[in-house]
Amino acid sequence: MGIRHELSVTGCLQQNGVAGRLSRTLVESARAMLSHAGLPNSYWADAIATAVDIKNRTSTSAFKAKKKKMTPYEKWYGKRPNVGHLRVFGCRAFAHIPDEYRRKLDQKAEN
């Protein structure tokens, strides 16, 4: 089996349908996340990385095992993905301030 190298005409998405659809899906997801979070387009790389992570942890009919769909993550690593770390893209986050940098009544976190 392996990888087979095939050439296609530049700018001709018809010859590269699967990759073209995936690219479009990721870009549209990133655009939606940036718009929803009210973030500038300079965060596009983070939005694309998040879209890829979500895509890899979402079940697909491409991988079927005993009549149940698998995720790409599950197919690669052999275990169900943990989605407990997922949050709304661009959500408000807080950073803990260690005890030595604050007094008794100071805030314990900053956003």
C-alpha positions as CSV (number, residue, x, y, z in Angstrom):
1,M,0.0,0.0,0.0
2,G,1.9,3.1,1.1
3,I,1.8,6.6,-0.2
4,R,1.4,7.3,-3.9
5,H,2.6,10.7,-5.3
6,E,0.1,12.2,-7.8
7,L,0.5,15.5,-9.6
8,S,-2.4,17.9,-10.2
9,V,-2.9,21.2,-12.0
10,T,-2.3,24.3,-9.9
11,G,-5.5,25.9,-8.8
12,C,-7.7,23.0,-10.0
13,L,-9.6,21.9,-6.9
14,Q,-11.6,19.4,-8.9
15,Q,-8.4,17.2,-9.1
16,N,-7.9,17.3,-5.3
17,G,-11.5,17.0,-4.0
18,V,-10.9,15.4,-0.5
19,A,-8.0,17.7,0.5
20,G,-9.9,20.7,-0.9
21,R,-13.0,19.9,1.1
22,L,-11.0,19.3,4.3
23,S,-9.1,22.6,3.7
24,R,-12.4,24.4,3.2
25,T,-14.0,22.9,6.3
26,L,-11.0,23.9,8.5
27,V,-10.9,27.4,7.1
28,E,-14.6,27.9,7.6
29,S,-14.4,26.5,11.1
30,A,-11.5,28.8,11.9
31,R,-13.4,31.8,10.5
32,A,-16.5,31.0,12.6
33,M,-14.4,30.6,15.8
34,L,-12.6,33.9,15.2
35,S,-15.8,35.7,14.5
36,H,-17.6,34.2,17.5
37,A,-14.7,35.1,19.8
38,G,-14.3,38.6,18.3
39,L,-10.6,38.0,17.7
40,P,-8.6,39.5,14.9
41,N,-7.5,37.4,11.9
42,S,-3.9,37.4,13.3
43,Y,-5.1,34.4,15.5
44,W,-5.8,32.3,12.3
45,A,-3.0,29.7,13.1
46,D,-4.5,29.0,16.6
47,A,-8.0,28.8,15.1
48,I,-6.8,26.3,12.4
49,A,-4.9,24.2,15.0
50,T,-8.1,24.1,17.2
51,A,-10.2,23.1,14.2
52,V,-7.8,20.3,13.3
53,D,-7.8,19.1,16.9
54,I,-11.6,19.1,17.0
55,K,-11.8,17.3,13.7
56,N,-9.4,14.6,14.9
57,R,-11.5,14.0,18.0
58,T,-14.8,13.8,16.1
59,S,-16.1,10.4,14.9
60,T,-16.2,9.7,11.2
61,S,-17.7,7.0,9.0
62,A,-14.3,6.5,7.3
63,F,-13.2,4.4,10.3
64,K,-15.7,1.7,11.3
65,A,-15.0,-0.9,14.0
66,K,-17.8,-3.4,14.8
67,K,-20.6,-1.2,13.5
68,K,-19.5,1.9,15.5
69,K,-17.7,5.0,14.1
70,M,-14.2,5.8,15.3
71,T,-12.3,9.1,15.5
72,P,-9.0,9.6,13.7
73,Y,-7.4,10.0,17.1
74,E,-8.8,6.6,18.3
75,K,-7.6,5.0,15.1
76,W,-4.1,6.4,15.5
77,Y,-3.6,5.9,19.3
78,G,-5.9,2.9,19.9
79,K,-7.9,4.6,22.6
80,R,-10.8,7.0,22.9
81,P,-9.9,10.7,22.9
82,N,-10.2,12.8,26.0
83,V,-12.3,15.9,25.3
84,G,-12.3,17.3,28.8
85,H,-9.8,20.0,27.9
86,L,-12.0,21.5,25.2
87,R,-13.3,25.0,25.8
88,V,-15.0,27.7,23.8
89,F,-12.4,29.2,21.4
90,G,-11.4,32.6,22.7
91,C,-13.1,32.2,26.1
92,R,-12.0,34.1,29.1
93,A,-9.1,32.5,30.9
94,F,-7.5,33.1,34.3
95,A,-3.8,32.8,35.3
96,H,-3.0,31.9,38.9
97,I,-0.9,34.4,40.9
98,P,1.4,32.5,43.3
99,D,1.2,33.2,47.0
100,E,4.6,34.9,47.1
101,Y,3.4,37.6,44.6
102,R,0.2,38.6,46.4
103,R,-1.0,39.7,49.8
104,K,-3.9,38.2,51.8
105,L,-6.8,40.1,50.2
106,D,-5.3,40.4,46.7
107,Q,-6.8,38.6,43.7
108,K,-5.7,35.0,43.3
109,A,-5.9,35.1,39.5
110,E,-5.7,37.6,36.7
111,N,-7.3,37.4,33.3
